[in-house]
Amino acid sequence: MKKVAVTVKERDSFGSPESRRMRREGWIPGVLYGGAGSETMALSVEAKALKQAMGRERGNVILDLTFEGKNKAHPAILKEYQNDPISGSLLHVDFIEVRMDQPIDSTVRIELVGTAQGVKDGGILDHGLRELHIRCLPTDMPGHVDVDVSALNIGDSLRVSEVTAPKDVEILDDPEVHVAGVMAPKLVVEEEVVEELEEGAEAVEGEAAAEGEGKPAEGGAEEKSEG
């Protein structure tokens, strides 16, 4: 896990108007939650600086948060964040201070590597689980976990129990959860369904025609009696 220094500001004014003002100026309101016995501190962090520090890793970066005018750094991870549903920009962030000698729980993204044999044969790759819940020391936190799918054939699937965890990392997810698999081509399935429907329709039409051949024409009996 990489470690990046980020300077933050103490925040002593609150409320929606103040938060909107900070965002207009390029800052994001947030909170730093400390460990046992540590105080919770309201802060603001520059959006651009946080984005550069996090990259694509989100919760898998140790941020050395240093408040302006102070020398003490607070090693922390980004625990929760709130995005604007329209623009996608960050609205609020929650950091949690960590100890480098104690395990922490976090999530890491799953990256599928290789080309499944089933895909080469025309199948469709299904990527079910996108993130793993893991536990490890902050210094052992991986940026992502690679899962090799190259051996999967059509109809095969891969579960959490088959994922190889990085060294000194514990996977917390249910071992039976589906991670990835290869499905039969959708077009083939649709063609089979159409063929079955057509065969069923032809059978019904044949039965109706057979029944019609054994019945007198409508009005035949009445015409005979009138004559």
GIQUI-V718186 format. One record per run of one state. SS is the DSSP state (helix for helix, strand for strand, loop for the rest). FROM is the first residue (numbers start at 1). LEN is the number of residues. If there is no record, write none. Layout:
[[SS | FROM | LEN] [SS | FROM | LEN]]
//
This chain:
[[loop | 1 | 1] [strand | 2 | 9] [loop | 11 | 5] [helix | 16 | 9] [loop | 25 | 2] [strand | 27 | 7] [loop | 34 | 7] [strand | 41 | 6] [helix | 47 | 8] [loop | 55 | 6] [strand | 61 | 7] [loop | 68 | 5] [strand | 73 | 11] [loop | 84 | 6] [strand | 90 | 8] [loop | 98 | 5] [strand | 103 | 11] [loop | 114 | 3] [helix | 117 | 4] [loop | 121 | 3] [strand | 124 | 4] [loop | 128 | 3] [strand | 131 | 7] [helix | 138 | 3] [loop | 141 | 3] [strand | 144 | 5] [loop | 149 | 8] [strand | 157 | 3] [helix | 160 | 3] [loop | 163 | 7] [strand | 170 | 2] [loop | 172 | 6] [strand | 178 | 6] [loop | 184 | 2] [helix | 186 | 28] [loop | 214 | 6] [helix | 220 | 7] [loop | 227 | 1]]
//
